[in-house]
Amino acid sequence: EFDVLVVGGGPAGSSAAIYAARKGLKTGIVADKFGGQVSETIGIENFISVKATEGPKLVANLEEHVKDYDVDIMQGQRANKLITDNGFTIGLESGASLKSKTVLLATGARWREMNIPGEQEYRGKGVAYCPHCDGPLFKGKRVAVIGGGNSGIEAAIDLAGIVEHVTVLEFDSKLRADQVLQNKANSMGNIDIITQAQTTEVIGNGTKVTGLNYTNRETGENHHVELAGIFVQIGLVPNTEWLDSVELTNRGEVIVDNQGQTNIPGVFACGDVTNSAYKQIIIAMGSGATASLGAFDHLIRQAA
Ligand code: FAD
């Protein structure tokens, strides 16, 4: 039986495991794929104190740091059940199960994709999902933002300060973003907003994005826009489908308190899977530390 079982091996889970092991707690990490979203990232320039790194390199560093401690890493395993019994049981898709006194949920999230031709081919070559991360790569260039919700319009405002021009493409007949954000976007000289636009294809020259095609859903006309970058902002989906007893927001994010604890005492959560305001590596790691210290506090208050 573990004292702390971390589900997920991204930045949040790695940080949580190190903090738990440093308290002398019997710690395990069960993860589908160690490294999480970072494995899919090319350049990382906002992991403070490391001026520039690459996803696979950061994953290797994370793993090396975790392995410096007595942490049991179980890779290639997906959790599909959380059962509260005498402590907790995590059920795995393989049919096996793991017991622990506390559970730290760190299963992260995934960006919702457009699922159109060219998207996968040009991912990281102009197709981007994170304006905070990749915005500066498009300095002085033309970009599109797909999605007119809050995150799309926030991204457009953010990018408009860096890039030459932003075209926002919204599928619906109107934007869903807050009015104040829409007003701000409209007041900026270099943002165009196109509604009723169904993005149909990412166009590139083999090495990078050169444009996109979309159809006007009202007229049926096809259009081509030349640009260097496409920021997809149609939602971040937390990996919580397998949880049925943990309290979630209406977007499916795990609700945590300021110690990272969920509605179930002894079950903590950290990183992108939670209702944290922003989703970044440095934030995920910080919340991993918080949740782990929260679990430690919880354990020392249990009857011997
Ligand atoms: P994740 O990294 O999502 O890790 C989740 C972990 O849980 C993985 O190990 C996964 O395999 C595992 N898992 C999921 N479900 C299960 C399950 N049921 N059972 C077992 N294991 C499971 N942030 C920055 O700060 N800077 C950047 O430059 C940057 N660039 C990015 C570029 C891209 C393309 C993407 C996608 C994200 C980027 N981000 C960046 C965001 C950053 O990667 C995330 O905020 C961060 O990885 C979140 O960490 P996490 O540990 O919470 O979750």
Residues whose N, C-alpha, C, O or C-beta is under 5 A from the ligand:
A	BS01	FAD	V7 G8 G9 G10 P11 A12 G13 V30 A31 D32 K33 F34 G35 G36 Q37 V38 E40 T41 G43 I44 E45 N46 Q77 R78 A79 A106 T107 G108 A109 C130 C133 N239 C270 G271 D272 V273 K279 Q280 I281 I282 A284
